Amino acid sequence: MSTSREADVVAPSSDSPLTDAEVRRLREDFPILQTVVHGHPLVYLDSGATSQRPLAVLDAEREFATSLNAAVHRGAHTLAAEATEVFEDARATVARFIGADEGEIVWTSNATEAINLVAYAISNASLGRGGAAAEGLRLREGDEIVTTEMEHHANLIPWQELAARTGATLRVIPLDDHGALRLDVAAELIGERTRLVAFTHVSNVLGIINPVEQLVAMAHRVGALVVLDACQSAPHLPLDVRALDVDFAVLSGHKMLGPTGVGALYGRRALLEAMPPFLTGGSMITTVTTTEAEYLPPPQRFEAGTQRVSQVVALAAAIDYLTAVGMPRIAAHEAAFGARLVDGLAAIDGVRVLGAGIELPRVGLASFDVDGIHSHDVGQFLDDRGIAVRVGHHCAQPLHRRLGITSSTRASTYLYNTEAEVDAVIDGVQGAIDFFRRGA
Ligand SMILES: Cc1ncc(COP(=O)(O)O)c(C=O)c1O
């Protein structure tokens, strides 16, 4: 679905940051970036919440709806067959993008559903569902699930609920005073009782890239499964689930130039084969009687009901777009923004950048607290200048609590942002401080 216009932008073999000319050209693909807010050109720095969509993605969704729309894996007519083909091609596209096989990708509504899918499949296995094949997935009292204090609620609450349903214990890797994971404590927490370790690749608040290899090694040493929350990494960094050796990974389509309503779960083939389903109903069965049902192999076993085909097709177009620009180049472009944001904001008197003292690589995202000014007021002031940022706890209350605050302001960049936009938010924060202090 990539267009020749995209190809102009790219030099995929290179890993140098995008040039100003390339970003200018690429921005033309995103109609929403022409929006004017309160008389100012929109400065969109909220891609960590949801990213904007290029024409190629909008066109793919529309094209599907206008020429191919049909339910997939059902029906013998031409449209149904063609819709099924593009649906399965999209699965292959996602698989290639993250280094998996296509049979290892399950479509979900978002990353939250993908994590819940794993948690509910394990609790169903713990109830005896899935028979002998699922024996290895069962959790019992005394077993432990490990997650971290840094997680988005989507990668915390499903594990709290799984622990409550199975009698397992949830243990949490704490953060140090800067907000980094205490790997020394992790090494003690992850032990013989640990059955599963779930953590985020990139923090949606701190922007740091966690040391996945070390945590995977700790988990696998004791035979525990690893669930990687790749929501904030897959859109911004080259991602290879095989190289990282994780057992599951979750993605959210709307954070990687795709539409809302589609996410994906990666699961090692053997694990998906062993797992009982989460949602049940049509499209995931072979034989059904009034008393029981036999299920299809993965991935269909986990895709009950009519599927979100147009969103899946549009997500594949988004991945084609990202691939055409080049993930290493996107990563380099944003790493420069990450450093600029942290340095520029930290230099302002009264601003505390969360995680600034952590010596880990980071993506182009930074959250900060402004002394004496609520994040909602900072956000409102920036919005008056056309600058869109996220305010609040960013679905990470434990992390904020650990850092002694209840909310923060977050600026998050993507491939379409410019250095001038990064400087605009830094300048805007100084403006907010001047404005509120003057008024105080
Ligand atoms: C790190 C992380 N995990 C999980 C999620 C949940 O994604 P979704 O709401 O698309 O399910 C988000 C979204 O903000 C996130 O940033």
The ligand as an ORCA input file, in Angstrom:
! r2SCAN-3c Opt
* xyz 0 1
  C       3.198      1.662     27.532
  C       1.748      1.509     27.181
  N       1.157      0.323     27.361
  C      -0.121      0.104     27.054
  C      -0.907      1.113     26.536
  C      -2.330      0.830     26.208
  O      -2.579      0.997     24.855
  P      -4.088      0.938     24.327
  O      -4.833      1.968     25.129
  O      -3.986      1.293     22.899
  O      -4.587     -0.402     24.607
  C      -0.349      2.381     26.350
  C      -1.174      3.514     25.847
  O      -0.989      4.645     26.243
  C       1.013      2.574     26.672
  O       1.604      3.764     26.498
*
